[in-house]
Amino acid sequence: MAAVSDYYEGDRNIMNRTLARVGSMAFSLIFIAVGIFILGLGVKRMVNLNAGKYIETQATITRIEASEAFDSDAPGGTRTEYDITVEYKINGRKYVSRLGEEPKDFYEGMELTVLYNVDDPTDVILPGQASSFIMMGMGVVGIAAGVVTFFKRRDFV
């Protein structure tokens, strides 16, 4: 004859497995939602680029700031990140914006060509920048990871 404590132990195991499955599903759905969001941003930027919503203009680099960021894969555990500030004029109005680029051969005072978004002139990118493809790729990877973990069967015993 089974003891009363055996029934409680069985109920606890069922509850633990159910909570683990719900948590795994929630984690998967978050990955899918974030992946869809990032994919959408990449597609929107690509459509804007192809629709002529980004227009070329000349800009001047006014500041390059370097900062250290934690990176467990980098030698010494840190990597250098750069914040490049550019200044440009559109229809006589001055704008200041930041580029998320490695400095390459950039220097303060350098003139360069940028593309600005006609709907948001503070949104600037360098010509040929592949950020749209990178964003779309990250979105697809996030969606795929979410789908795989959602449908993968696990034994949570």
Sequence and secondary structure as in RCSB ss.txt:
>XXXX:A:sequence
MAAVSDYYEGDRNIMNRTLARVGSMAFSLIFIAVGIFILGLGVKRMVNLNAGKYIETQATITRIEASEAFDSDAP
GGTRTEYDITVEYKINGRKYVSRLGEEPKDFYEGMELTVLYNVDDPTDVILPGQASSFIMMGMGVVGIAAGVVTF
FKRRDFV
>XXXX:A:secstr
   HHHHHHHHHHHHHHHHHHHHHHHHHHHHHHHHHHHHHHHHHHHHHHHTT EEEEEEEEEEEEEEEEE TTSG
GGEEEEEEEEEEEEETTEEEEEEE    TT  TT EEEEEEESS TT EE TT  HHHHHHHHHHHHHHHHHHHH
H      
